C-alpha cells in the first residue's frame, strides 16, 4: 500500500485501475470513475466498488462522488480531492447493511484524494455531454506560404528589426523575433540556431557559415509578416492514401495533400487548413468542418493519420476538444504570493482602451495588466490573477476578477488571460486554474487551432522572446510560455495540498471491467466479452449492458489506450532540422 501523504511537492503518478483502498474496517476495490458532469474544477460522477468486510462475502455497489480536482497537464494526471459522497447503492443489500457499507466508503474516501490519468478522464467526459463552444472572433487570413525544394530557414520578424543593446557588448539584438539574431557595430548580421552560426553583411543575405565558410547553408528567408514554410527534398512526390480521394506529399515534414478529383492542394498549418489550386496559391482558409469528406477517412495508423485531430467529427478531434475543457489547476497560498509580484514598467504606465468595454490593457509592462473602470487594476502572471489599487502595486492574489475582463476580444494581445480562472477563495488559499487557451490553443468548429490569427504589433518592453506580434497571435503554435511568465504550470508544484492521499495501490492483474449505471446498478464485462449484472445472488448473465454503460466501456478502453500511448512516447523536441523540413520560428508546444 502507498502510505498516506500530508501534502505533496508534485503530482504522484497515476496508478492503474481498479484501485485497492485500505479502509479502516474493510478493504475496498474501486473501479475507474465514470464522470457525470465537469464544470471548472468540480467533478461529479460515480464508480463501481466492492467491499469485503471481515468474515463476510464480497459485496458490489456504486458510489456517487462530488469532488474538486487539481490537474497537472505536464504529467497528464488529475488529482481528485475534497471528496463528498452524496449517495451509495448496493443492489440486494438490506438498508441496515447498505448504511454500514456507505459509512465504510465515507471513512475511506472523505478528506483523502486519489489520482487518475488525464487521458482516461477526458475520453470519459464525452459521455458527460459537455458543450464545446468555438472561440469567436479568431482571424483566419492565410499567411504568406513559401515553398522551397531544398533546405531553407524561415526567419520571422514582426515588422522591421527592433534593436536593443546586448549587455557587456557593442552588439545589438533584434528583439522582435524568436531567433537569436544580432548585428555588430560594423553592421554584420549574426544568426544562431541549433549549433550553427551564420553571418551576412545584409539581412537579406547572402548568408554563410561563420565557423566554416566552405559549408553549405540553407536558404534564409526573411519574413516581416505572418508566414509559413514548406520544404520538400526535391520535386514534390505524392503518395495515394488508400480508401480516400487524397494524396499526400511524402518528401516533406509539412502536411500537404492533393485532392485527386479537383487537383486542389490542402495544407495544415498550426491547426488551420488552407487550400489553393497549386502550391503557388492563391490560398484560402477552409473551416475544419467544411473539409472534403475524404479527410475523415484517412486511416488513423497511416503516415498522415496525425492530421485527423484537425478534422472535425473524428474521434481524435473530439478528444482534443475535451482536453481543452480541462484546466490546469492549483492551490495558491496567499501568504506566499501576496506582495511578491513585481510588475516592471517601461516608463509611465500606459494603457490602450478596448472599444465598448470599461477595460484598458497595458502596453509597456512586464506582465499583462488591466485597468477596469474605477475598480482598480488586475495583473495576470503564471496563471494567477493579482489585484492592486495602483499600477505600480503592491499586488495581492485576487479573489475575484471583474466579469468585463472575460469579454476582451481576440484582437487584444492579452486575450489568452480570458482563460485564467478563480474557482474559490478561502482565508489562506485561492483555487485557480487555466485552460489551454492560456497557451494559445482554441476550440474552433470541431477542432483545435493555435493562435488568434491577429498580429498585435511590437511592444518594445517585452524584448527578446516576449513580443506578441505573430508568435502569440498569428498562427504559430506556442512553445508554452514567455520569459516573463515562465513556463505555464511550473508554479503548480510549489503549492502543497492538504488532506491525505488515499492509501491505494493497483490491484495488479484484476480487470478494470466493472461499471455502475446512473441508477447504481452494477455490471461487468467478462474476459470473453459477455456481460453480467450483479444481484443479491451474485453475478448473473445478461443480454448486454444498457446504452450508458456500453459507451462508458468504449470510452474506458480508449482512455486506457491513450494513457498507454502517452506513457510510451517521448515528448517532441522544439528544435528543427534541415532534413527535408526547413526551419521555422515558434516550433511546436512542449
DOMARLO-983111 format. One record per residue (C-alpha): x, y, z. Coordinates in steps of 0.05 Angstrom, whole numbers, padded with zeros to 5 digits, always signed. Example, Ala and Ser with C-alpha at 12.3 -4.5 7.8 and 13.67 -1.06 7.14 Angstrom:
<pts>
+00246-00090+00156/+00273-00021+00143/
</pts>
This chain:
<pts>
+00000+00000+00000/+00022+00072-00012/+00029+00109+00054/-00015+00169+00068/+00018+00235+00050/+00006+00301+00088/+00018+00342+00025/+00056+00338-00040/+00111+00373-00078/+00088+00345-00144/+00033+00302-00171/+00042+00227-00159/+00038+00183-00220/-00030+00157-00240/-00038+00084-00218/-00073+00031-00259/-00146+00017-00246/-00181-00012-00208/-00151+00011-00142/-00147-00025-00076/-00161+00024-00020/-00142+00007+00051/-00205+00021+00091/-00205+00022+00167/-00258-00032+00171/-00251-00069+00104/-00210-00068+00040/-00244-00033-00018/-00236-00043-00093/-00254+00020-00131/-00262+00016-00206/-00248+00074-00253/-00297+00131-00240/-00349+00148-00294/-00358+00224-00298/-00428+00254-00300/-00410+00328-00302/-00348+00371-00303/-00351+00446-00290/-00290+00490-00275/-00252+00448-00223/-00313+00409-00198/-00326+00338-00219/-00385+00294-00205/-00391+00221-00223/-00400+00150-00200/-00357+00089-00193/-00368+00015-00183/-00338-00011-00117/-00331-00075-00079/-00323-00084-00004/-00301-00146+00032/-00320-00140+00106/-00281-00186+00151/-00312-00255+00152/-00366-00237+00101/-00375-00245+00026/-00353-00191-00022/-00408-00141-00039/-00412-00098-00101/-00444-00030-00107/-00440+00041-00133/-00415+00105-00100/-00431+00175-00125/-00377+00227-00113/-00373+00303-00116/-00302+00329-00114/-00254+00383-00131/-00198+00366-00179/-00127+00391-00190/-00096+00376-00257/-00024+00370-00278/-00025+00375-00354/+00050+00363-00359/+00045+00296-00323/-00024+00283-00353/-00054+00268-00284/-00116+00291-00247/-00119+00290-00171/-00190+00281-00143/-00196+00312-00074/-00245+00343-00024/-00289+00284-00038/-00362+00285-00016/-00406+00223-00022/-00479+00243-00032/-00504+00173-00047/-00487+00099-00048/-00525+00038-00072/-00512-00036-00061/-00563-00076-00101/-00596-00130-00059/-00567-00107+00007/-00616-00093+00065/-00620-00020+00087/-00581-00031+00152/-00524-00065+00113/-00524-00012+00060/-00516+00041+00113/-00455+00005+00141/-00424-00001+00072/-00437+00073+00060/-00401+00090+00124/-00341+00046+00105/-00335+00083+00039/-00342+00152+00071/-00287+00134+00122/-00241+00111+00067/-00252+00167+00016/-00272+00231+00052/-00215+00280+00064/-00169+00238+00020/-00151+00242-00053/-00132+00196-00110/-00100+00204-00178/-00128+00186-00246/-00097+00192-00315/-00119+00255-00351/-00126+00215-00415/-00173+00165-00381/-00215+00222-00354/-00222+00264-00416/-00245+00207-00460/-00299+00191-00409/-00321+00263-00409/-00350+00254-00478/-00408+00218-00445/-00418+00277-00397/-00442+00317-00458/-00402+00379-00444/-00415+00437-00490/-00354+00452-00534/-00361+00524-00557/-00319+00552-00612/-00277+00613-00596/-00309+00672-00632/-00272+00727-00669/-00209+00690-00689/-00176+00712-00754/-00161+00663-00809/-00127+00704-00863/-00077+00660-00900/-00004+00672-00882/+00048+00681-00936/+00067+00609-00953/+00137+00598-00981/+00151+00533-01018/+00223+00510-01026/+00253+00447-01057/+00317+00447-01016/+00338+00465-00945/+00312+00532-00923/+00302+00571-00859/+00244+00619-00846/+00268+00677-00803/+00206+00713-00778/+00207+00785-00753/+00148+00826-00730/+00159+00883-00778/+00225+00919-00786/+00281+00897-00738/+00278+00929-00669/+00347+00933-00638/+00366+00933-00565/+00437+00934-00534/+00467+00868-00513/+00494+00870-00442/+00570+00877-00438/+00576+00881-00514/+00574+00931-00570/+00526+00886-00608/+00452+00900-00616/+00399+00845-00611/+00337+00841-00654/+00282+00834-00602/+00221+00825-00647/+00239+00754-00669/+00245+00687-00634/+00313+00675-00666/+00380+00694-00635/+00394+00750-00685/+00445+00805-00672/+00482+00859-00710/+00552+00882-00696/+00579+00952-00691/+00605+00946-00763/+00536+00924-00788/+00549+00849-00793/+00488+00806-00780/+00496+00742-00739/+00444+00687-00733/+00450+00629-00684/+00407+00568-00684/+00420+00497-00661/+00496+00491-00664/+00506+00535-00725/+00529+00607-00732/+00511+00644-00796/+00533+00713-00816/+00516+00763-00871/+00531+00836-00886/+00459+00846-00908/+00397+00818-00872/+00372+00791-00938/+00437+00754-00950/+00477+00721-00976/+00489+00682-00912/+00550+00639-00897/+00572+00593-00841/+00616+00638-00798/+00653+00579-00767/+00668+00543-00833/+00652+00586-00895/+00660+00526-00940/+00599+00492-00910/+00533+00498-00948/+00479+00537-00912/+00404+00535-00921/+00368+00590-00958/+00348+00643-00906/+00280+00673-00919/+00265+00738-00883/+00191+00746-00867/+00165+00811-00836/+00092+00787-00835/+00055+00723-00819/+00089+00668-00859/+00099+00593-00864/+00149+00549-00899/+00140+00484-00936/+00204+00448-00956/+00208+00386-00999/+00271+00346-01016/+00269+00359-01090/+00206+00359-01132/+00143+00342-01093/+00126+00268-01091/+00054+00249-01077/+00031+00182-01050/-00042+00158-01051/-00078+00147-00986/-00118+00082-00992/-00193+00088-00987/-00193+00163-01000/-00192+00213-01056/-00127+00242-01028/-00053+00241-01039/-00001+00267-00991/+00067+00297-01004/+00115+00244-00978/+00181+00283-00983/+00165+00339-00934/+00155+00346-00859/+00094+00390-00872/+00023+00364-00880/+00009+00375-00954/-00048+00339-00991/-00076+00338-01061/-00149+00321-01074/-00145+00279-01138/-00215+00294-01163/-00204+00370-01162/-00127+00374-01161/-00134+00425-01105/-00078+00429-01053/-00092+00429-00978/-00042+00446-00924/-00048+00443-00848/-00013+00499-00811/-00019+00507-00736/-00087+00473-00735/-00115+00513-00794/-00129+00487-00863/-00115+00526-00926/-00128+00507-00998/-00103+00531-01066/-00106+00506-01139/-00029+00498-01137/+00027+00503-01086/+00039+00573-01111/-00030+00596-01087/-00072+00636-01081/-00090+00607-01013/-00158+00610-00978/-00179+00586-00909/-00222+00523-00901/-00262+00513-00838/-00247+00445-00807/-00320+00424-00811/-00321+00442-00886/-00264+00398-00909/-00276+00346-00962/-00304+00282-00931/-00242+00243-00952/-00201+00274-00896/-00243+00239-00843/-00227+00173-00879/-00152+00179-00870/-00132+00116-00832/-00110+00132-00761/-00048+00089-00766/-00025+00116-00833/+00034+00164-00844/-00015+00223-00844/-00062+00196-00790/-00040+00251-00742/-00079+00304-00781/-00145+00272-00760/-00141+00313-00696/-00153+00374-00741/-00211+00343-00779/-00278+00359-00748/-00320+00299-00728/-00264+00250-00719/-00253+00214-00653/-00185+00248-00647/-00213+00318-00657/-00269+00306-00606/-00219+00282-00554/-00175+00343-00567/-00235+00388-00555/-00250+00351-00490/-00177+00361-00470/-00186+00436-00480/-00242+00435-00428/-00196+00411-00373/-00159+00465-00335/-00090+00463-00304/-00107+00476-00231/-00071+00493-00167/-00079+00519-00097/-00045+00587-00087/-00020+00606-00018/-00038+00678-00005/+00015+00684+00048/+00069+00662-00002/+00045+00704-00061/+00015+00769-00032/+00061+00827-00047/+00111+00785-00085/+00093+00801-00157/+00139+00854-00186/+00108+00888-00247/+00162+00928-00284/+00141+00986-00328/+00180+01016-00386/+00166+01088-00368/+00099+01112-00341/+00043+01061-00342/+00008+01066-00409/-00058+01033-00427/-00099+01023-00490/-00175+01024-00487/-00219+00968-00514/-00280+00991-00554/-00345+00980-00519/-00314+00957-00454/-00293+00992-00390/-00228+00953-00394/-00159+00980-00415/-00096+00939-00423/-00023+00957-00411/+00026+00963-00469/+00091+00973-00432/+00090+00925-00372/+00128+00861-00359/+00062+00822-00349/-00009+00835-00374/-00043+00889-00332/-00116+00910-00339/-00149+00974-00314/-00223+00964-00302/-00262+01029-00296/-00252+01057-00226/-00249+00987-00195/-00174+00982-00197/-00120+00941-00232/-00112+00866-00246/-00049+00831-00269/-00043+00761-00296/+00022+00723-00285/+00039+00649-00286/-00035+00630-00288/-00052+00672-00226/-00093+00736-00221/-00068+00793-00177/-00101+00859-00159/-00078+00927-00136/-00105+00998-00127/-00045+01025-00166/-00009+01001-00229/+00056+01002-00190/+00029+00954-00137/+00033+00925-00086/-00001+00865-00119/-00043+00817-00078/-00071+00750-00100/-00140+00765-00128/-00202+00730-00101/-00245+00752-00159/-00239+00783-00228/-00286+00834-00260/-00331+00799-00310/-00313+00851-00363/-00243+00822-00369/-00274+00758-00395/-00306+00798-00452/-00239+00820-00482/-00236+00801-00557/-00182+00762-00594/-00157+00828-00623/-00130+00845-00553/-00058+00819-00543/-00079+00794-00474/-00137+00752-00500/-00105+00690-00470/-00117+00717-00400/-00191+00703-00410/-00174+00630-00398/-00147+00641-00328/-00200+00630-00274/-00210+00636-00199/-00254+00580-00173/-00256+00591-00098/-00224+00636-00047/-00212+00619+00026/-00177+00657+00081/-00108+00630+00066/-00113+00599-00004/-00144+00613-00072/-00161+00557-00120/-00143+00576-00191/-00137+00545-00259/-00124+00559-00332/-00147+00526-00395/-00105+00511-00458/-00129+00577-00487/-00078+00609-00440/-00025+00575-00482/-00058+00596-00547/-00099+00533-00563/-00171+00549-00581/-00232+00506-00599/-00256+00524-00669/-00313+00489-00706/-00298+00419-00682/-00222+00422-00675/-00166+00460-00640/-00129+00517-00674/-00067+00553-00649/-00061+00628-00643/-00114+00681-00653/-00093+00700-00724/-00080+00772-00704/-00015+00809-00709/-00010+00852-00647/+00049+00895-00666/+00113+00901-00628/+00116+00929-00557/+00188+00948-00542/+00189+00929-00469/+00174+00855-00479/+00241+00846-00513/+00273+00780-00532/+00223+00724-00537/+00167+00763-00505/+00136+00803-00561/+00065+00790-00583/+00068+00800-00658/+00059+00735-00695/+00085+00689-00641/+00027+00691-00593/-00023+00718-00643/-00014+00697-00715/-00018+00623-00730/+00043+00599-00692/+00033+00544-00643/+00061+00570-00577/+00120+00538-00543/+00089+00542-00475/+00110+00606-00441/+00141+00675-00443/+00204+00693-00405/+00162+00739-00361/+00110+00687-00347/+00156+00627-00340/+00133+00561-00369/+00059+00553-00356/+00046+00504-00300/+00114+00508-00267/+00082+00542-00207/+00035+00484-00195/+00086+00441-00160/+00102+00496-00110/+00036+00491-00073/+00021+00439-00022/-00045+00403-00017/-00079+00388+00048/-00112+00322+00065/-00085+00253+00056/-00070+00211-00004/-00118+00153-00004/-00076+00092+00014/-00081+00057-00052/-00046+00011-00100/-00063-00021-00166/-00095-00088-00159/-00046-00118-00208/-00080-00167-00254/-00151-00151-00233/-00191-00128-00294/-00217-00057-00297/-00284-00084-00322/-00338-00065-00271/-00386-00007-00283/-00442+00028-00247/-00500+00058-00286/-00537+00122-00266/-00585+00082-00224/-00530+00048-00185/-00537-00020-00219/-00471-00056-00226/-00448-00094-00289/-00384-00126-00312/-00355-00148-00378/-00324-00217-00376/-00260-00239-00410/-00299-00269-00468/-00336-00203-00479/-00402-00223-00449/-00438-00182-00396/-00463-00198-00326/-00506-00160-00276/-00495-00161-00201/-00553-00181-00156/-00561-00207-00086/-00548-00276-00115/-00481-00256-00145/-00462-00247-00219/-00516-00267-00269/-00511-00268-00344/-00547-00212-00381/-00566-00197-00452/-00518-00138-00452/-00505-00071-00420/-00550-00010-00425/-00531+00046-00472/-00495+00088-00419/-00451+00030-00394/-00436+00009-00466/-00410+00080-00481/-00372+00082-00415/-00339+00015-00432/-00316+00040-00500/-00291+00105-00470/-00253+00068-00416/-00218+00026-00469/-00199+00087-00510/-00175+00123-00447/-00131+00065-00427/-00101+00064-00497/-00087+00139-00495/-00055+00134-00427/-00011+00077-00450/+00010+00115-00512/+00028+00176-00471/+00070+00134-00423/+00106+00100-00481/+00120+00163-00520/+00173+00216-00510/+00157+00289-00518/+00174+00321-00585/+00232+00369-00588/+00221+00442-00605/+00285+00444-00645/+00281+00437-00721/+00322+00401-00771/+00347+00414-00841/+00330+00345-00865/+00272+00354-00913/+00233+00401-00869/+00261+00471-00863/+00267+00513-00801/+00214+00558-00771/+00209+00604-00713/+00159+00585-00659/+00160+00510-00665/+00112+00463-00631/+00088+00465-00560/+00122+00420-00509/
</pts>
